[in-house]
Amino acid sequence: MSKQPGHGDDALSDRLTLVPIESVSWAKGLKGRHCPEGEVEKIVALTMTMRRLALRLSARAHAQPSALPESIARLINPAVEKAREDFRMIADGLTKVFREGSSRVPIPSAKAARESFRNALQEVRSQNLLAGQSLESVASYLSLAHRLDVIADDLEICRDQTSSLALEHYWDDYSL
């Protein structure tokens, strides 16, 4: 049996840092002469998405998943590692946007990682590698597939929400 892929999401969680619920109240307090109400609503929505993502990553980092059989892990691990690296690059891009105060900073997409992982999942199915596996192994496989898909969704939403902000118009007026 191989080490469970997908474990180590705590590194991504560290990049996003846990977003406290108080940040929603803080974001709502941005309403003012340079931060229009529509922009505040976008920041609140982004804050909620980041909070949900951080909570999921934190829960994942503390979970003790069962290992996948070597035949499955051999196909899945490279795609999981690519997804991790792509997810880290997205988190770094999001961080850079707020450090620079510009929503024009390019943020990578999770689409390539998602496609690579889905191809690996399809290969497992095509080779019928789940046949004869224990319920625990199948559940671990399905859990990993779901987890990576959910993380990719949340990161894409964060990416889109961040890109829609007009930070340049009010960044110097607030210490975000």
N, CA, C and O of each residue as an XYZ file, in Angstrom:
704
protein
N       0.833     -1.184      0.000
C       0.000      0.000      0.000
C       0.877      1.246      0.000
O       1.986      1.243      0.535
N       0.371      2.289     -0.598
C       1.111      3.532     -0.746
C       0.599      4.571      0.237
O      -0.513      4.468      0.753
N       1.425      5.566      0.483
C       0.987      6.690      1.300
C      -0.177      7.378      0.600
O      -0.198      7.494     -0.626
N      -1.118      7.819      1.371
C      -2.317      8.447      0.831
C      -1.974      9.735      0.088
O      -1.409     10.645      0.695
N      -2.293      9.847     -1.200
C      -2.070     11.094     -1.912
C      -3.078     12.129     -1.443
O      -4.161     11.792     -0.965
N      -2.711     13.370     -1.584
C      -3.623     14.445     -1.199
C      -3.382     14.904      0.205
O      -3.848     15.977      0.590
N      -2.650     14.106      1.008
C      -2.329     14.533      2.353
C      -1.209     15.547      2.238
O      -0.326     15.383      1.396
N      -1.213     16.565      3.035
C      -0.231     17.620      2.891
C      -0.898     18.878      2.373
O      -0.220     19.846      2.027
N      -2.223     18.871      2.316
C      -2.960     20.055      1.905
C      -2.765     21.177      2.919
O      -3.156     22.317      2.667
N      -2.157     20.857      4.077
C      -1.912     21.865      5.090
C      -0.984     22.957      4.570
O      -1.066     24.094      5.036
N      -0.104     22.649      3.617
C       0.766     23.670      3.042
C      -0.063     24.713      2.297
O       0.223     25.907      2.381
N      -1.072     24.276      1.579
C      -1.960     25.204      0.892
C      -2.764     25.988      1.913
O      -2.967     27.192      1.755
N      -3.219     25.318      2.952
C      -3.963     25.985      4.018
C      -3.121     27.083      4.655
O      -3.631     28.160      4.966
N      -1.818     26.809      4.850
C      -0.922     27.820      5.414
C      -0.847     29.044      4.518
O      -0.751     30.166      5.015
N      -0.889     28.849      3.204
C      -0.826     29.985      2.284
C      -2.091     30.833      2.353
O      -2.029     32.055      2.224
N      -3.234     30.191      2.556
C      -4.486     30.940      2.604
C      -4.774     31.470      4.002
O      -5.572     32.396      4.150
N      -4.157     30.916      5.015
C      -4.395     31.203      6.417
C      -5.886     31.175      6.735
O      -6.726     31.570      5.927
N      -6.177     30.705      7.908
C      -7.562     30.588      8.321
C      -8.199     31.977      8.381
O      -7.662     32.883      9.017
N      -9.313     32.135      7.734
C      -9.996     33.417      7.637
C     -11.034     33.494      8.753
O     -12.024     32.764      8.724
N     -10.820     34.363      9.731
C     -11.784     34.430     10.844
C     -13.119     35.024     10.400
O     -13.180     35.837      9.478
N     -14.169     34.606     11.067
C     -15.511     35.096     10.737
C     -15.605     36.611     10.945
O     -16.420     37.277     10.306
N     -14.777     37.151     11.833
C     -14.783     38.607     12.066
C     -14.391     39.379     10.809
O     -14.714     40.560     10.683
N     -13.705     38.729      9.889
C     -13.301     39.413      8.669
C     -14.507     39.826      7.829
O     -14.425     40.781      7.057
N     -15.619     39.116      7.973
C     -16.839     39.502      7.252
C     -17.336     40.847      7.774
O     -17.688     41.732      6.994
N     -17.362     40.995      9.094
C     -17.778     42.278      9.684
C     -16.833     43.389      9.257
O     -17.262     44.498      8.937
N     -15.539     43.078      9.256
C     -14.558     44.069      8.849
C     -14.802     44.492      7.401
O     -14.775     45.682      7.089
N     -15.038     43.525      6.520
C     -15.263     43.822      5.103
C     -16.505     44.682      4.922
O     -16.518     45.593      4.094
N     -17.545     44.396      5.693
C     -18.761     45.204      5.601
C     -18.506     46.641      6.031
O     -19.199     47.559      5.591
N     -17.514     46.836      6.891
C     -17.160     48.172      7.355
C     -16.389     48.987      6.325
O     -16.073     50.149      6.584
N     -16.080     48.422      5.178
C     -15.345     49.143      4.142
C     -16.202     50.158      3.394
O     -15.682     51.019      2.685
N     -17.531     50.050      3.559
C     -18.396     50.985      2.842
C     -17.951     52.406      3.155
O     -17.766     52.775      4.315
N     -17.787     53.167      2.136
C     -17.342     54.540      2.319
C     -17.281     55.236      0.987
O     -17.794     54.739     -0.016
N     -16.665     56.364      0.985
C     -16.658     57.169     -0.234
C     -15.826     56.567     -1.360
O     -16.058     56.887     -2.526
N     -14.852     55.696     -1.038
C     -14.011     55.123     -2.088
C     -14.248     53.635     -2.320
O     -13.653     53.051     -3.226
N     -15.094     53.026     -1.528
C     -15.374     51.595     -1.690
C     -16.886     51.427     -1.773
O     -17.560     51.340     -0.746
N     -17.418     51.382     -2.985
C     -18.867     51.311     -3.170
C     -19.470     50.024     -2.591
O     -18.780     49.021     -2.404
N     -20.744     50.086     -2.321
C     -21.457     48.959     -1.710
C     -21.323     47.675     -2.525
O     -21.157     46.599     -1.952
N     -21.392     47.772     -3.845
C     -21.250     46.590     -4.695
C     -19.888     45.930     -4.522
O     -19.781     44.703     -4.535
N     -18.859     46.737     -4.361
C     -17.511     46.210     -4.150
C     -17.407     45.542     -2.782
O     -16.760     44.504     -2.642
N     -18.037     46.132     -1.784
C     -18.052     45.540     -0.440
C     -18.727     44.167     -0.497
O     -18.254     43.214      0.122
N     -19.819     44.071     -1.229
C     -20.514     42.781     -1.360
C     -19.609     41.738     -2.005
O     -19.624     40.572     -1.610
N     -18.816     42.152     -3.001
C     -17.875     41.231     -3.647
C     -16.798     40.773     -2.662
O     -16.423     39.600     -2.651
N     -16.304     41.695     -1.836
C     -15.269     41.352     -0.854
C     -15.833     40.413      0.200
O     -15.154     39.478      0.623
N     -17.060     40.650      0.624
C     -17.702     39.760      1.601
C     -17.873     38.365      0.998
O     -17.604     37.365      1.664
N     -18.314     38.294     -0.248
C     -18.486     36.986     -0.902
C     -17.135     36.268     -1.014
O     -17.052     35.069     -0.751
N     -16.092     36.983     -1.398
C     -14.756     36.393     -1.488
C     -14.291     35.921     -0.110
O     -13.719     34.838      0.015
N     -14.531     36.714      0.906
C     -14.146     36.348      2.265
C     -14.843     35.061      2.694
O     -14.220     34.201      3.315
N     -16.100     34.922      2.377
C     -16.842     33.712      2.742
C     -16.313     32.491      1.965
O     -16.202     31.400      2.525
N     -15.994     32.676      0.697
C     -15.449     31.571     -0.091
C     -14.092     31.148      0.460
O     -13.821     29.956      0.603
N     -13.236     32.126      0.772
C     -11.920     31.802      1.325
C     -12.042     31.138      2.692
O     -11.267     30.242      3.025
N     -13.000     31.572      3.464
C     -13.205     30.963      4.782
C     -13.622     29.501      4.624
O     -13.100     28.621      5.309
N     -14.558     29.253      3.725
C     -15.015     27.876      3.477
C     -13.847     27.004      3.013
O     -13.682     25.880      3.488
N     -13.043     27.522      2.090
C     -11.889     26.792      1.586
C     -10.886     26.517      2.702
O     -10.389     25.398      2.827
N     -10.592     27.515      3.501
C      -9.626     27.335      4.592
C     -10.121     26.311      5.605
O      -9.334     25.510      6.109
N     -11.408     26.327      5.908
C     -11.962     25.342      6.839
C     -11.873     23.930      6.264
O     -11.555     22.986      6.987
N     -12.150     23.782      4.979
C     -12.045     22.471      4.331
C     -10.608     21.971      4.335
O     -10.353     20.798      4.607
N      -9.674     22.861      4.034
C      -8.268     22.466      4.020
C      -7.773     22.116      5.414
O      -6.991     21.181      5.590
N      -8.228     22.862      6.388
C      -7.839     22.586      7.771
C      -8.375     21.229      8.223
O      -7.657     20.450      8.849
N      -9.630     20.950      7.905
C     -10.215     19.654      8.261
C      -9.469     18.537      7.546
O      -9.223     17.481      8.130
N      -9.111     18.760      6.298
C      -8.386     17.761      5.519
C      -7.007     17.495      6.107
O      -6.557     16.350      6.151
N      -6.339     18.548      6.558
C      -4.992     18.395      7.109
C      -4.992     17.551      8.374
O      -3.988     16.917      8.697
N      -6.108     17.539      9.092
C      -6.199     16.782     10.337
C      -6.826     15.401     10.170
O      -6.904     14.636     11.132
N      -7.272     15.079      8.963
C      -7.901     13.779      8.708
C      -6.826     12.701      8.578
O      -5.681     12.989      8.228
N      -7.200     11.488      8.858
C      -6.300     10.342      8.718
C      -6.885      9.390      7.666
O      -7.498      8.382      8.017
N      -6.698      9.705      6.384
C      -7.270      8.853      5.335
C      -6.535      7.521      5.224
O      -5.368      7.406      5.599
N      -7.228      6.536      4.711
C      -6.585      5.240      4.492
C      -5.783      5.298      3.191
O      -6.040      6.124      2.316
N      -4.824      4.412      3.094
C      -3.940      4.384      1.928
C      -4.632      3.735      0.731
O      -5.512      2.887      0.883
N      -4.215      4.153     -0.451
C      -4.703      3.553     -1.689
C      -3.794      2.391     -2.079
O      -2.605      2.407     -1.761
N      -4.329      1.398     -2.753
C      -3.483      0.316     -3.269
C      -2.435      0.896     -4.230
O      -2.693      1.887     -4.913
N      -1.281      0.282     -4.274
C      -0.163      0.763     -5.089
C      -0.548      0.932     -6.563
O      -0.134      1.899     -7.202
N      -1.338     -0.004     -7.105
C      -1.716      0.068     -8.526
C      -2.513      1.339     -8.826
O      -2.387      1.907     -9.910
N      -3.318      1.779     -7.886
C      -4.105      3.002     -8.068
C      -3.243      4.231     -7.762
O      -3.253      5.208     -8.510
N      -2.507      4.170     -6.666
C      -1.665      5.301     -6.265
C      -0.651      5.657     -7.348
O      -0.356      6.834     -7.557
N      -0.117      4.655     -8.035
C       0.860      4.886     -9.104
C       0.284      5.780    -10.207
O       0.996      6.611    -10.770
N      -0.991      5.610    -10.509
C      -1.642      6.430    -11.544
C      -2.094      7.788    -11.008
O      -2.050      8.795    -11.714
N      -2.524      7.796     -9.764
C      -3.125      8.995     -9.181
C      -2.076      9.989     -8.659
O      -2.237     11.198     -8.826
N      -1.018      9.494     -8.036
C      -0.055     10.379     -7.363
C       0.509     11.498     -8.236
O       0.562     12.637     -7.772
N       0.936     11.235     -9.485
C       1.455     12.346    -10.303
C       0.406     13.449    -10.524
O       0.735     14.635    -10.501
N      -0.834     13.058    -10.733
C      -1.896     14.057    -10.939
C      -2.189     14.818     -9.650
O      -2.472     16.016     -9.686
N      -2.121     14.131     -8.516
C      -2.330     14.791     -7.223
C      -1.214     15.806     -6.976
O      -1.477     16.922     -6.528
N       0.017     15.424     -7.266
C       1.145     16.348     -7.081
C       1.020     17.561     -7.996
O       1.319     18.683     -7.588
N       0.576     17.337     -9.239
C       0.359     18.468    -10.151
C      -0.734     19.379     -9.607
O      -0.601     20.603     -9.644
N      -1.808     18.790     -9.104
C      -2.899     19.586     -8.534
C      -2.396     20.397     -7.345
O      -2.703     21.584     -7.233
N      -1.632     19.774     -6.463
C      -1.082     20.496     -5.306
C      -0.268     21.690     -5.737
O      -0.431     22.790     -5.210
N       0.622     21.468     -6.710
C       1.474     22.559     -7.179
C       0.629     23.660     -7.830
O       0.851     24.843     -7.573
N      -0.328     23.279     -8.662
C      -1.207     24.274     -9.281
C      -2.015     25.024     -8.234
O      -2.192     26.237     -8.342
N      -2.505     24.321     -7.229
C      -3.274     24.964     -6.159
C      -2.397     25.953     -5.387
O      -2.855     27.034     -5.018
N      -1.146     25.583     -5.145
C      -0.217     26.501     -4.464
C       0.022     27.751     -5.306
O       0.083     28.862     -4.779
N       0.156     27.559     -6.623
C       0.374     28.707     -7.508
C      -0.843     29.634     -7.506
O      -0.691     30.854     -7.571
N      -2.034     29.069     -7.433
C      -3.252     29.887     -7.363
C      -3.266     30.664     -6.053
O      -3.541     31.863     -6.043
N      -2.971     29.985     -4.949
C      -2.935     30.660     -3.642
C      -1.883     31.761     -3.638
O      -2.121     32.839     -3.093
N      -0.729     31.506     -4.237
C       0.311     32.535     -4.324
C      -0.166     33.715     -5.172
O       0.109     34.869     -4.844
N      -0.882     33.424     -6.265
C      -1.430     34.491     -7.106
C      -2.440     35.340     -6.348
O      -2.436     36.566     -6.455
N      -3.298     34.687     -5.586
C      -4.278     35.426     -4.781
C      -3.570     36.312     -3.757
O      -3.955     37.462     -3.543
N      -2.548     35.769     -3.138
C      -1.773     36.543     -2.160
C      -1.144     37.761     -2.824
O      -1.178     38.863     -2.275
N      -0.575     37.560     -3.994
C       0.091     38.650     -4.717
C      -0.889     39.772     -5.076
O      -0.540     40.951     -5.016
N      -2.110     39.399     -5.447
C      -3.128     40.411     -5.773
C      -3.310     41.366     -4.596
O      -3.337     42.584     -4.771
N      -3.433     40.799     -3.394
C      -3.692     41.643     -2.234
C      -2.439     42.332     -1.710
O      -2.531     43.405     -1.116
N      -1.293     41.743     -1.917
C      -0.047     42.423     -1.529
C       0.202     43.638     -2.405
O       0.641     44.687     -1.932
N      -0.087     43.479     -3.695
C       0.148     44.574     -4.635
C      -1.046     45.512     -4.763
O      -0.920     46.606     -5.313
N      -2.202     45.092     -4.259
C      -3.385     45.939     -4.352
C      -3.882     46.105     -5.770
O      -4.415     47.155     -6.127
N      -3.710     45.068     -6.586
C      -4.138     45.151     -7.974
C      -4.793     43.847     -8.415
O      -4.193     42.775     -8.336
N      -6.024     43.959     -8.877
C      -6.713     42.775     -9.386
C      -6.286     42.460    -10.818
O      -6.833     41.557    -11.452
N      -5.311     43.207    -11.320
C      -4.766     42.924    -12.658
C      -3.654     41.878    -12.616
O      -3.193     41.415    -13.660
N      -3.227     41.510    -11.416
C      -2.204     40.477    -11.266
C      -2.802     39.165    -11.773
O      -3.900     38.788    -11.361
N      -2.097     38.470    -12.656
C      -2.645     37.209    -13.183
C      -2.694     36.125    -12.103
O      -1.752     35.955    -11.328
N      -3.798     35.409    -12.072
C      -3.980     34.295    -11.141
C      -4.192     33.051    -11.996
O      -5.096     33.015    -12.832
N      -3.361     32.034    -11.789
C      -3.536     30.809    -12.587
C      -4.900     30.167    -12.349
O      -5.591     30.475    -11.377
N      -5.262     29.280    -13.246
C      -6.523     28.557    -13.162
C      -6.285     27.131    -12.671
O      -5.189     26.591    -12.825
N      -7.301     26.531    -12.087
C      -7.234     25.133    -11.634
C      -7.685     24.165    -12.729
O      -7.714     22.954    -12.510
N      -8.031     24.683    -13.890
C      -8.586     23.826    -14.945
C      -7.612     22.744    -15.413
O      -8.023     21.599    -15.605
N      -6.347     23.073    -15.598
C      -5.374     22.079    -16.074
C      -5.173     20.980    -15.038
O      -5.108     19.800    -15.382
N      -5.076     21.365    -13.778
C      -4.913     20.365    -12.711
C      -6.134     19.465    -12.637
O      -6.012     18.248    -12.496
N      -7.301     20.064    -12.733
C      -8.543     19.289    -12.688
C      -8.608     18.306    -13.856
O      -8.992     17.151    -13.675
N      -8.241     18.756    -15.036
C      -8.262     17.892    -16.221
C      -7.267     16.745    -16.076
O      -7.585     15.600    -16.398
N      -6.081     17.043    -15.599
C      -5.069     16.012    -15.386
C      -5.559     14.971    -14.383
O      -5.373     13.771    -14.584
N      -6.178     15.430    -13.314
C      -6.667     14.508    -12.302
C      -7.832     13.673    -12.838
O      -7.908     12.473    -12.574
N      -8.721     14.290    -13.573
C      -9.840     13.538    -14.152
C      -9.351     12.482    -15.144
O      -9.928     11.399    -15.239
N      -8.285     12.802    -15.881
C      -7.705     11.811    -16.790
C      -7.141     10.623    -16.012
O      -7.295      9.475    -16.428
N      -6.486     10.901    -14.879
C      -5.946      9.821    -14.046
C      -7.083      8.972    -13.477
O      -6.976      7.747    -13.415
N      -8.163      9.618    -13.065
C      -9.325      8.879    -12.551
C      -9.917      7.990    -13.645
O     -10.289      6.844    -13.392
N      -9.998      8.524    -14.846
C     -10.530      7.747    -15.965
C      -9.640      6.549    -16.273
O     -10.136      5.475    -16.616
N      -8.339      6.729    -16.153
C      -7.404      5.631    -16.390
C      -7.606      4.518    -15.353
O      -7.545      3.335    -15.689
N      -7.844      4.898    -14.100
C      -8.125      3.897    -13.055
C      -9.380      3.119    -13.434
O      -9.419      1.895    -13.308
N     -10.395      3.823    -13.893
C     -11.640      3.154    -14.294
C     -11.407      2.267    -15.519
O     -11.873      1.129    -15.568
N     -10.682      2.797    -16.506
C     -10.431      2.045    -17.746
C      -9.677      0.750    -17.479
O      -9.933     -0.269    -18.120
N      -8.754      0.794    -16.538
C      -7.986     -0.402    -16.200
C      -8.706     -1.286    -15.175
O      -8.188     -2.318    -14.748
N      -9.911     -0.855    -14.793
C     -10.736     -1.620    -13.859
C      -9.996     -1.933    -12.544
O     -10.127     -3.024    -11.990
N      -9.218     -0.955    -12.062
C      -8.389     -1.158    -10.879
C      -9.181     -1.158     -9.571
O      -8.664     -1.581     -8.537
N     -10.411     -0.694     -9.607
C     -11.223     -0.691     -8.384
C     -11.881     -2.047     -8.136
O     -12.327     -2.334     -7.025
N     -11.939     -2.876     -9.178
C     -12.557     -4.195     -9.036
C     -11.762     -5.024     -8.023
O     -10.537     -5.115     -8.102
N     -12.463     -5.611     -7.093
C     -11.834     -6.462     -6.100
C     -11.171     -5.723     -4.952
O     -10.615     -6.353     -4.052
N     -11.221     -4.394     -4.966
C     -10.628     -3.625     -3.870
C     -11.576     -3.595     -2.676
O     -12.785     -3.780     -2.815
N     -11.008     -3.362     -1.522
C     -11.819     -3.279     -0.309
C     -12.698     -2.037     -0.354
O     -12.419     -1.085     -1.084
N     -13.744     -2.063      0.423
C     -14.636     -0.910      0.525
C     -13.853      0.315      1.006
O     -14.096      1.434      0.556
N     -12.922      0.091      1.914
C     -12.098      1.178      2.441
C     -11.259      1.822      1.334
O     -11.145      3.046      1.282
N     -10.681      1.025      0.466
C      -9.869      1.545     -0.640
C     -10.716      2.331     -1.634
O     -10.314      3.400     -2.095
N     -11.879      1.800     -1.959
C     -12.776      2.494     -2.887
C     -13.245      3.813     -2.268
O     -13.286      4.841     -2.943
N     -13.595      3.775     -0.990
C     -14.037      4.997     -0.303
C     -12.918      6.033     -0.272
O     -13.175      7.222     -0.460
N     -11.690      5.604     -0.038
C     -10.546      6.517     -0.026
C     -10.353      7.145     -1.410
O     -10.105      8.346     -1.523
N     -10.466      6.343     -2.440
C     -10.342      6.809     -3.825
C     -11.413      7.862     -4.138
O     -11.110      8.927     -4.675
N     -12.650      7.554     -3.799
C     -13.759      8.481     -4.065
C     -13.625      9.755     -3.245
O     -13.930     10.845     -3.729
N     -13.168      9.618     -2.003
C     -12.968     10.780     -1.143
C     -11.904     11.711     -1.717
O     -12.074     12.930     -1.729
N     -10.818     11.131     -2.186
C      -9.752     11.921     -2.786
C     -10.258     12.653     -4.031
O      -9.995     13.843     -4.206
N     -10.969     11.952     -4.876
C     -11.507     12.563     -6.093
C     -12.435     13.726     -5.746
O     -12.350     14.797     -6.347
N     -13.309     13.510     -4.784
C     -14.245     14.568     -4.368
C     -13.496     15.751     -3.771
O     -13.777     16.901     -4.109
N     -12.552     15.477     -2.893
C     -11.812     16.532     -2.199
C     -11.073     17.427     -3.189
O     -11.148     18.652     -3.091
N     -10.363     16.829     -4.139
C      -9.626     17.639     -5.104
C     -10.566     18.448     -5.988
O     -10.254     19.582     -6.352
N     -11.703     17.880     -6.333
C     -12.679     18.608     -7.145
C     -13.247     19.803     -6.385
O     -13.402     20.885     -6.952
N     -13.555     19.609     -5.107
C     -14.111     20.693     -4.285
C     -13.083     21.801     -4.084
O     -13.419     22.982     -4.168
N     -11.839     21.427     -3.820
C     -10.786     22.433     -3.645
C     -10.594     23.213     -4.941
O     -10.466     24.438     -4.916
N     -10.573     22.515     -6.067
C     -10.434     23.190     -7.362
C     -11.597     24.153     -7.598
O     -11.389     25.272     -8.068
N     -12.814     23.728     -7.276
C     -13.982     24.613     -7.417
C     -13.821     25.871     -6.568
O     -13.999     26.986     -7.058
N     -13.484     25.684     -5.296
C     -13.340     26.835     -4.398
C     -12.242     27.783     -4.877
O     -12.417     29.001     -4.836
N     -11.116     27.237     -5.330
C     -10.038     28.092     -5.817
C     -10.437     28.841     -7.085
O     -10.068     30.002     -7.260
N     -11.181     28.193     -7.964
C     -11.664     28.878     -9.173
C     -12.626     30.009     -8.806
O     -12.584     31.087     -9.399
N     -13.485     29.756     -7.832
C     -14.409     30.799     -7.385
C     -13.632     31.961     -6.779
O     -13.918     33.120     -7.080
N     -12.648     31.662     -5.922
C     -11.807     32.716     -5.338
C     -11.101     33.511     -6.435
O     -11.037     34.739     -6.388
N     -10.582     32.800     -7.405
C      -9.889     33.437     -8.533
C     -10.834     34.393     -9.267
O     -10.486     35.547     -9.516
N     -12.021     33.911     -9.607
C     -12.990     34.743    -10.329
C     -13.452     35.921     -9.485
O     -13.558     37.040     -9.986
N     -13.729     35.676     -8.201
C     -14.183     36.757     -7.325
C     -13.090     37.809     -7.158
O     -13.376     39.006     -7.180
N     -11.860     37.380     -6.995
C     -10.746     38.320     -6.821
C     -10.526     39.132     -8.095
O     -10.294     40.340     -8.036
N     -10.598     38.472     -9.233
C     -10.397     39.164    -10.511
C     -11.483     40.198    -10.786
O     -11.259     41.145    -11.539
N     -12.647     40.026    -10.186
C     -13.748     40.968    -10.418
C     -13.657     42.216     -9.543
O     -14.418     43.164     -9.740
N     -12.747     42.226     -8.593
C     -12.610     43.380     -7.706
C     -11.933     44.545     -8.423
O     -11.217     44.356     -9.406
N     -12.169     45.729     -7.922
C     -11.546     46.942     -8.460
C     -10.624     47.533     -7.397
O     -10.750     48.704     -7.041
N      -9.710     46.732     -6.899
C      -8.837     47.135     -5.799
C      -8.098     48.441     -6.058
O      -7.870     49.223     -5.135
N      -7.729     48.673     -7.297
C      -6.944     49.854     -7.641
C      -7.654     51.156     -7.270
O      -7.004     52.180     -7.059
N      -8.973     51.119     -7.191
C      -9.754     52.332     -6.936
C      -9.754     52.751     -5.472
O     -10.019     53.916     -5.172
N      -9.468     51.846     -4.567
C      -9.569     52.193     -3.148
C      -8.464     51.598     -2.285
O      -8.461     51.791     -1.069
N      -7.540     50.889     -2.886
C      -6.526     50.169     -2.114
C      -5.753     51.079     -1.160
O      -5.526     50.706     -0.009
N      -5.353     52.239     -1.607
C      -4.568     53.147     -0.768
C      -5.383     53.778      0.353
O      -4.817     54.353      1.283
N      -6.707     53.675      0.273
C      -7.557     54.277      1.299
C      -7.744     53.374      2.503
O      -8.192     53.838      3.551
N      -7.411     52.098      2.380
C      -7.645     51.122      3.440
C      -6.401     50.279      3.637
O      -5.640     50.041      2.699
N      -6.210     49.845      4.829
C      -5.135     48.904      5.114
C      -5.764     47.536      5.173
O      -6.252     47.117      6.222
N      -5.759     46.830      4.051
C      -6.403     45.529      3.972
C      -5.510     44.451      4.487
O      -5.894     43.282      4.495
